[in-house]
Amino acid sequence: MTAPYFRQVPADNLGYVEIDRRSLYAVTPAASGAGATIYVVMDPVGADDLWEITRFTVSCTSSTPTTAAHYVGAALGDATAANLLEGTSNGNLDFADEAAGVQLEGSRSLLTVWTGASSGAIGTVRIQYKLYRRRGALS
């Protein structure tokens, strides 16, 4: 007898296995003017991988308040509502602990954008994540 909460996984779905826990850190170039938008892109982890982000931390040296948001994407044009993962109205210093984790396909980049930065401001982002690999791709 099968427990009512058990769900049969299709044979063609190999699933993922956690292989590591990591942290990434990235820094933007200095803002070029008052009220500037600055951003940084974190490269994909691998086509057979999945990253589950458990913590986002942002800070900015701006002398004015900023907002910060994380998107799926590799260019500023990807900063759209459809690609939004997480955001904060306090981009100068804030963090988010994700209880369930934010999953991102390994072939996708992570874009972090600050808006309202003062001239010369630098944004930094750190993410902590669990790295999963597709079962069939384990070596």
Secondary structure, 3 states (H helix, E strand, C coil): CCCCCCCCCCCCCCCEEEEEEEEEEEECCCCCCCCEEEEEEECCCCCCEEEEEEEEEEEECCCCCCEEEEEECCCHHHCCHHHEEEEECCCCEEEEEEEEEEEEECCCCEEEEEEEECCCCCEEEEEEEEEEEEHHHCC
